[in-house]
Amino acid sequence: MEQLDFVVVGAGVVGLAVAAEITKQGEDRSVIVLERHSKFGQDTSSRNSEVIHAGMYYPTGSLKAAMCVEGNPLLYQFCEQYDIPHQRIGKIIVARDESEISGIENLIAQGKINGVHDLQLLDRDQLARLEPNVSAVAGVLSPSTGIIDSHKLMVQLERLALEGYAMLAYKHEVIRVSRVNAGYEVIFRGPDGEVDSLECRWLINCAGLYSDRIPEYLGIDTSKAGYKIYPVKGEYFSVSSSKSKLISHLVYPPPLKGLKGLGTHVTKSLDGRARLGPNAFYVQEMESYDVEAEHLEEFYQAAKTYLPFIQREDLQPDMAGMRAKIQAPDAPVADFVVCHETERKFPGLINLVGIESPGLTSCLALAKKVAGIITAAEQ
């Protein structure tokens, strides 16, 4: 059996970015991306807020902080270079009352530690000038936060991967992996339902919501390793067009405890529409993207604490997404995992696990990190 150089599992935004990056390292490299869906980005990558984050939320020294802060300017530069629709719209994190001011001040301090130096504390008057329809006593302005057309980003990443002679195999679901010779045998089910296999020197796991399966196939105890995925569902409700016009920035409350989520916030699309969300709750079934209409009241009650103009009739169920958390319920906040598994005796296996938010912002930085691991190992 012919051995390929690289197999990337998963064609979400991170998998595509990794494929595009490693093809840049040399035209003689054989690269294939295996994706179970009929096209790219059908799970988390296409079901999120499409926000380019700045990086102030994440713990000191975490990979989330490092990748987000590095990835933010890389993504803006990429958008400019390839005409990807985006907008540096800015975000305001509000303190709804005096008790929340210390929390948003802590975000500024954490941002500075992480390398985010453009955050600005707003008093009530400054906030009112920027967002006169928002009810809050203070806020933090993040001018480098933006929004992006994630679909067109993935179109361009796919194009770059293909131009670098990567192969993209859609409707190819990986069902087993084993260690063979100096690499890995990847067994997959193709579009016709037939099972086939290929061998590779490097296996790069970017399988998102299913990224714990690859190490499981190889006998890695995912619970012990901290790789077990605990899917968290997040729903969104759209805001009526007339009320969407009353907000100019992304507007967030303080983040939830343990960074389970960033609170029910207001995001805006590139065409000016506003959405509330997401909420965050652990689920067992990952295939249901239905929005529960009865959750409208929860969204309304959360929004009216800082958006007094919102009425129940302004909200409609919009969409839902899933986050690939490796943070069990009530467990401490978990970091991204990007690991070349040499210590577990799996050289050539790179696991990217728990790549939730800020994964979209971090995609190009994560790709560079993976390419750096490969380069260092091959020297």
MARDREN-467326 format. One record per residue (C-alpha): residue number from 1; residue in one letter; x, y, z. Coordinates in steps of 0.5 Angstrom, whole numbers, always signed. Layout:
<pts>
     n   res       u       v       w
   NUM     A       X       Y       Z
...
</pts>
This chain:
<pts>
     n   res       u       v       w
     1     M      +0      +0      +0
     2     E      +3      +7      -2
     3     Q      +4     +11      +4
     4     L      +2     +18      +4
     5     D      +6     +24      +8
     6     F      +0     +27     +11
     7     V      -8     +25     +13
     8     V     -12     +31     +16
     9     V     -18     +28     +19
    10     G     -24     +34     +19
    11     A     -25     +39     +14
    12     G     -27     +45     +19
    13     V     -24     +51     +19
    14     V     -18     +48     +23
    15     G     -17     +42     +19
    16     L     -17     +46     +12
    17     A     -12     +51     +15
    18     V      -8     +46     +17
    19     A      -8     +43     +10
    20     A      -7     +50      +7
    21     E      -1     +51     +12
    22     I      +3     +44     +11
    23     T      +2     +44      +3
    24     K      +6     +51      +3
    25     Q     +12     +47      +6
    26     G     +13     +43      +0
    27     E     +10     +41      -7
    28     D     +13     +34      -6
    29     R      +8     +33      +0
    30     S      +2     +28      -1
    31     V      -4     +31      +4
    32     I     -11     +28      +4
    33     V     -16     +31      +8
    34     L     -22     +26     +10
    35     E     -29     +29     +12
    36     R     -35     +25     +14
    37     H     -40     +30     +11
    38     S     -41     +32      +4
    39     K     -37     +39      +4
    40     F     -33     +43      +9
    41     G     -35     +46     +16
    42     Q     -42     +43     +17
    43     D     -41     +42     +25
    44     T     -38     +48     +29
    45     S     -35     +52     +24
    46     S     -41     +54     +21
    47     R     -45     +54     +27
    48     N     -42     +60     +31
    49     S     -42     +67     +32
    50     E     -37     +68     +27
    51     V     -33     +73     +32
    52     I     -26     +75     +31
    53     H     -24     +75     +39
    54     A     -19     +79     +42
    55     G     -16     +74     +47
    56     M     -18     +78     +54
    57     Y     -22     +72     +57
    58     Y     -17     +66     +57
    59     P     -12     +64     +63
    60     T      -5     +66     +64
    61     G      -1     +62     +60
    62     S      -6     +58     +56
    63     L      -6     +56     +49
    64     K     -13     +59     +48
    65     A     -10     +66     +50
    66     A      -3     +65     +46
    67     M      -7     +62     +40
    68     C     -12     +67     +40
    69     V      -8     +73     +41
    70     E      -3     +71     +35
    71     G      -9     +69     +31
    72     N     -13     +75     +31
    73     P      -8     +80     +27
    74     L      -7     +74     +22
    75     L     -14     +73     +21
    76     Y     -15     +80     +19
    77     Q      -9     +80     +15
    78     F     -12     +74     +11
    79     C     -18     +77     +10
    80     E     -15     +83      +7
    81     Q     -10     +79      +3
    82     Y     -16     +75      +0
    83     D     -22     +79      +0
    84     I     -26     +75      +6
    85     P     -32     +80      +8
    86     H     -30     +82     +15
    87     Q     -31     +88     +20
    88     R     -27     +90     +25
    89     I     -34     +92     +29
    90     G     -31     +92     +36
    91     K     -34     +89     +42
    92     I     -37     +92     +49
    93     I     -37     +88     +55
    94     V     -42     +91     +60
    95     A     -43     +92     +67
    96     R     -50     +92     +68
    97     D     -49     +94     +76
    98     E     -44     +97     +80
    99     S     -43     +89     +83
   100     E     -40     +87     +76
   101     I     -35     +93     +75
   102     S     -29     +89     +78
   103     G     -31     +84     +74
   104     I     -30     +88     +67
   105     E     -24     +91     +70
   106     N     -21     +84     +71
   107     L     -22     +83     +64
   108     I     -17     +89     +62
   109     A     -12     +86     +67
   110     Q     -12     +79     +64
   111     G     -12     +82     +57
   112     K      -6     +86     +58
   113     I      -3     +79     +61
   114     N      -5     +76     +55
   115     G      -2     +81     +50
   116     V      -9     +85     +49
   117     H      -7     +92     +50
   118     D     -12     +96     +46
   119     L     -18     +95     +52
   120     Q     -21    +101     +54
   121     L     -25    +102     +60
   122     L     -32    +106     +59
   123     D     -36    +110     +64
   124     R     -43    +111     +64
   125     D     -43    +117     +59
   126     Q     -37    +114     +55
   127     L     -41    +108     +54
   128     A     -48    +112     +53
   129     R     -45    +115     +47
   130     L     -43    +109     +44
   131     E     -49    +105     +45
   132     P     -54    +110     +47
   133     N     -60    +104     +48
   134     V     -56     +99     +52
   135     S     -57    +100     +60
   136     A     -50     +99     +64
   137     V     -46    +103     +69
   138     A     -39    +102     +65
   139     G     -36     +97     +60
   140     V     -30     +95     +57
   141     L     -29     +97     +49
   142     S     -25     +92     +45
   143     P     -24     +95     +38
   144     S     -20     +89     +35
   145     T     -26     +85     +36
   146     G     -29     +83     +29
   147     I     -34     +79     +25
   148     I     -32     +75     +19
   149     D     -36     +71     +14
   150     S     -33     +64     +16
   151     H     -36     +60     +10
   152     K     -32     +65      +5
   153     L     -26     +64     +10
   154     M     -27     +56      +9
   155     V     -28     +57      +1
   156     Q     -21     +61      +1
   157     L     -17     +56      +6
   158     E     -20     +50      +1
   159     R     -18     +53      -5
   160     L     -11     +54      -2
   161     A     -10     +47      +0
   162     L     -12     +45      -7
   163     E      -7     +49     -10
   164     G      -2     +46      -6
   165     Y      -4     +40      -9
   166     A      -8     +37      -2
   167     M     -13     +32      -4
   168     L     -20     +33      +0
   169     A     -24     +27      +0
   170     Y     -31     +29      +3
   171     K     -36     +23      +5
   172     H     -30     +19      +8
   173     E     -31     +18     +15
   174     V     -26     +15     +19
   175     I     -28      +9     +23
   176     R     -21      +6     +25
   177     V     -14      +7     +26
   178     S      -8      +3     +27
   179     R      -1      +3     +28
   180     V      +3      +0     +22
   181     N     +10      +0     +20
   182     A     +13      +7     +21
   183     G      +6     +11     +21
   184     Y      -2      +9     +21
   185     E      -7      +6     +17
   186     V     -13     +10     +17
   187     I     -19      +6     +15
   188     F     -25     +10     +13
   189     R     -32      +9     +10
   190     G     -33     +12      +3
   191     P     -39     +15      -1
   192     D     -41      +8      -3
   193     G     -41      +5      +3
   194     E     -35      +1      +2
   195     V     -29      +1      +7
   196     D     -22      +2      +5
   197     S     -16      +4      +8
   198     L      -9      +8      +7
   199     E      -3      +9     +10
   200     C      +1     +16     +12
   201     R      +7     +18     +16
   202     W      +3     +24     +20
   203     L      -4     +23     +22
   204     I      -7     +30     +24
   205     N     -13     +30     +28
   206     C     -18     +36     +27
   207     A     -24     +32     +28
   208     G     -28     +37     +32
   209     L     -34     +34     +36
   210     Y     -31     +27     +34
   211     S     -24     +29     +36
   212     D     -24     +24     +42
   213     R     -25     +18     +37
   214     I     -18     +18     +34
   215     P     -14     +17     +40
   216     E     -19     +12     +42
   217     Y     -18      +8     +36
   218     L     -11      +8     +38
   219     G     -12      +5     +45
   220     I     -11     +12     +49
   221     D     -15     +13     +55
   222     T     -19     +19     +53
   223     S     -22     +20     +60
   224     K     -15     +20     +63
   225     A     -11     +24     +58
   226     G     -17     +29     +58
   227     Y     -19     +28     +51
   228     K     -26     +26     +52
   229     I     -31     +31     +49
   230     Y     -37     +33     +53
   231     P     -41     +37     +47
   232     V     -44     +43     +49
   233     K     -50     +46     +45
   234     G     -51     +53     +44
   235     E     -58     +56     +41
   236     Y     -59     +63     +38
   237     F     -65     +67     +37
   238     S     -65     +73     +32
   239     V     -67     +80     +34
   240     S     -72     +84     +29
   241     S     -69     +88     +24
   242     S     -72     +94     +27
   243     K     -69     +93     +34
   244     S     -62     +90     +31
   245     K     -61     +98     +28
   246     L     -61    +100     +35
   247     I     -54     +97     +37
   248     S     -48     +98     +33
   249     H     -43     +94     +37
   250     L     -42     +87     +39
   251     V     -45     +87     +46
   252     Y     -43     +82     +52
   253     P     -45     +81     +59
   254     P     -39     +79     +64
   255     P     -37     +72     +62
   256     L     -40     +66     +65
   257     K     -37     +63     +71
   258     G     -31     +58     +69
   259     L     -32     +60     +62
   260     K     -37     +55     +61
   261     G     -39     +61     +56
   262     L     -39     +68     +55
   263     G     -46     +70     +57
   264     T     -52     +71     +53
   265     H     -49     +76     +48
   266     V     -51     +81     +42
   267     T     -47     +79     +36
   268     K     -48     +82     +29
   269     S     -48     +79     +22
   270     L     -44     +83     +16
   271     D     -51     +85     +14
   272     G     -53     +88     +20
   273     R     -58     +83     +23
   274     A     -57     +82     +31
   275     R     -57     +75     +34
   276     L     -58     +74     +42
   277     G     -54     +68     +44
   278     P     -51     +63     +45
   279     N     -54     +59     +51
   280     A     -50     +53     +54
   281     F     -52     +47     +56
   282     Y     -49     +40     +56
   283     V     -52     +35     +51
   284     Q     -51     +27     +50
   285     E     -54     +28     +43
   286     M     -50     +32     +38
   287     E     -54     +31     +32
   288     S     -60     +35     +34
   289     Y     -59     +43     +32
   290     D     -66     +44     +33
   291     V     -67     +51     +37
   292     E     -72     +50     +43
   293     A     -78     +55     +42
   294     E     -79     +55     +50
   295     H     -72     +58     +51
   296     L     -75     +64     +48
   297     E     -76     +67     +55
   298     E     -69     +65     +58
   299     F     -66     +69     +52
   300     Y     -71     +75     +53
   301     Q     -70     +75     +61
   302     A     -62     +75     +60
   303     A     -63     +80     +54
   304     K     -67     +85     +58
   305     T     -62     +86     +64
   306     Y     -58     +91     +59
   307     L     -62     +91     +53
   308     P     -69     +95     +55
   309     F     -72     +96     +48
   310     I     -72     +88     +47
   311     Q     -79     +85     +47
   312     R     -81     +78     +47
   313     E     -84     +79     +40
   314     D     -77     +81     +37
   315     L     -74     +75     +38
   316     Q     -75     +69     +34
   317     P     -71     +62     +34
   318     D     -65     +62     +29
   319     M     -60     +57     +30
   320     A     -56     +52     +34
   321     G     -49     +50     +35
   322     M     -44     +45     +39
   323     R     -38     +46     +42
   324     A     -33     +41     +43
   325     K     -31     +42     +50
   326     I     -26     +37     +54
   327     Q     -29     +41     +60
   328     A     -33     +36     +64
   329     P     -39     +39     +68
   330     D     -37     +43     +74
   331     A     -30     +42     +72
   332     P     -25     +47     +72
   333     V     -24     +51     +65
   334     A     -20     +47     +60
   335     D     -15     +49     +55
   336     F     -14     +47     +48
   337     V     -10     +41     +46
   338     V      -5     +41     +41
   339     C      +0     +35     +42
   340     H      +5     +31     +38
   341     E      +4     +24     +42
   342     T     +11     +22     +42
   343     E     +11     +21     +50
   344     R      +5     +16     +49
   345     K      +9     +13     +43
   346     F      +5     +15     +37
   347     P     +10     +19     +33
   348     G      +7     +23     +28
   349     L      +0     +23     +31
   350     I      -2     +30     +33
   351     N      -8     +31     +36
   352     L     -12     +38     +36
   353     V     -18     +36     +42
   354     G     -22     +41     +45
   355     I     -22     +46     +40
   356     E     -28     +50     +42
   357     S     -28     +58     +42
   358     P     -24     +62     +40
   359     G     -22     +56     +35
   360     L     -24     +60     +29
   361     T     -20     +66     +31
   362     S     -14     +62     +32
   363     C     -15     +57     +26
   364     L      -9     +60     +23
   365     A      -4     +60     +29
   366     L      -6     +53     +30
   367     A      -4     +51     +23
   368     K      +2     +55     +24
   369     K      +3     +51     +31
   370     V      +2     +44     +28
   371     A      +7     +46     +22
   372     G     +12     +48     +27
   373     I     +11     +41     +30
   374     I     +12     +38     +24
   375     T     +18     +42     +22
   376     A     +22     +41     +29
   377     A     +21     +33     +28
   378     E     +23     +32     +21
   379     Q     +30     +36     +22
</pts>
